[in-house]
Amino acid sequence: MARLRFSLVAPERELYAGEVDQVIAPGSQGQFGVLAGHAPFMTTLQEGEVIVLDGAKRRVFGIRGGFADVTGDGLTILAEHATEATIQ
């Protein structure tokens, strides 16, 4: 299965960078998922969770606003504010 190159960047620092299976994000028009090979697009983001799926691993980041840019190279999220959620 093809892998998606993903980067999550907040003003303070890059919170995540690597290849993953899928990313789910809170777009301004609703939640969307991105896999490798997705058609290019750009959208604004609303407050919510960015879910990173990598095999059996799942990481969740809370964001407040920003932009998502899907290109042939992968997905970059530039968040106005982002923190990694604690999973219990």
Steps between C-alpha positions, in 0.01 A plus 500: 500500500625847412594732785400864550766756588353715779613808691316686778646841578396750770652847544728371779633187327437201278296251704508208255683404183511160338333248276161368613206301366227763538422838656152621599455875552223750588450701182290815498245315281512185714736222601714346223751218465814488289679190368806481275414602145214733602404770250663836581298761688533770764252583776465693821465307824268544794559411864509124553718191488761391248519121515815333366468130417814295450442126505364417846626834638265796543607849603261787562580872491260776602512801268343844483480632145753498222541361149542157342687460171479168316748466212652218301771490768264457797308702759619801695290654777591848621304542822444825689532297821561126549571262787522124520206350687560253779354159412397281794 
